Amino acid sequence: MLRTLSRVSELPIVVKQLQKNAAQAGVSKTNNYATEATVQVNRPFKLHRLDEGPETTVKLTKDEALKYYTQMQTIRRIETAAGNLYKEKIIRGFCHLYSGQEACAVGMKAAMRDVDNIISAYRVHGWTYLMGVPPAGVLCELTGVQGGCARGKGGSMHMYAPNFFGGNGIVGAQVPLGTGVALACKYKGNGGMCLALYGDGAANQGQVFEAYNMAYLWKLPVIFVCENNNYGMGTSAERASCNTDYYTRGDALPGIWVDGMDVLAVRSATEFAIDYVNKNGPLIMETNTYRYSGHSMSDPGTSYRTREEIQEVRQKRDPITSFKEMCIELGLINADEIKAIDLKVRKEVDEATAVAKSDSELAPSHLWTDVYSNNLETKIRGTIAYDIDHVSERKGVNH
């Protein structure tokens, strides 16, 4: 697999130096402190059925740099806390961590507008936070207590927020659902679109291709995002797919390959894709990324890849470290600001972890609370008849 990863590894030193010089040439300063910089994305985009692609030279302001770094660091901290809670047996069941893939979510969210939507699979703790749920709401949901965003009923794979449709446990099932969200956007005429995320493992699901076809015929505003972390559970992409260029697999659908370890490249590609799908219909975007943990907490992640491979990616391509170093070089962020952010994030997540450990579960009667969003009947069907009273509290974030 090291051979495969070499095609998404760091650029040659000469090219990196040229990028650095280009970025520094576009730095705007106030009182010797940079307020904005022009940056070249790390790796060129690859295009399928497109005459032109996303901007490769992008602007980054100081405020954006601080925001993106804080968001990526917070996601990393949340996932570290989740992993520890799982090892302590406080989190039970399935738990899929996003560590290593932070630039994908943060880059996409940076390009989204208020009318846009996102739906994903089950590796969504980071997305839940980005869509407005504080770390405590995420971690409480993981531990199954009432402070969670779904009041502890959803757990790791079923978190929701406004414009965020989860969290879906069935492999690939979110793709046709996301297509439906895009249909709703077109029907309402609100100018919105939907990001439908799935992994390289789910890319071979038949329903994915059915969704491609329907979206193309109806010209729906949907971006099909394949987060290719190189492994579907314990199987490498090369062993599972006859065509690993996932951005080309929509046939008639255009596609973009983007370095998923570069938050600015992901942002640029998503901005381009949003504009495209609203004018022309669906597009596929492959974000080439890497997960540090196993597929889930039950997977050590080292039986099908070496520890050396994981360490190499951490050292050379980590999305947070790379972004931090670039921002420091450009003078957008200094060491004191980095330290302050790290301390603030650590404190917030530590406090959230304490709440997730101490909060209480809902009473059993809440099993039949808010079963329906809009309850049209007073009773819920039981095993024999309609004999359970439905209770509406509407206290979850998704209400």
Secondary structure by P-SEA (a helix, b strand, c coil): ccccccccccccaaaaaaaaaaaaaacccccccccbbbbcccbbbbbcccccccccbbbbcaaaaaaaaaaaaaaaaaaaaaaaaaaacccccbbbbcccaaaaaaaaaaacccccccccccccaaaaaaacccaaaaaaaaaccccccccccccccccccccccccccccccaaaaaaaaaaaaaaacccbbbbbbbcccccccaaaaaaaaaaaaaccccccccccccccccccccccccccccccccccccccccccccaaaaaaaaaaaaaaaacccbbbbbbbccccccccccccccccccaaaaaaaaacccaaaaaaaaaaaaccccaaaaaaaaaaaaaaaaaaaaaaaccccccccccccccccccccccccccccccbbbbbccccccc
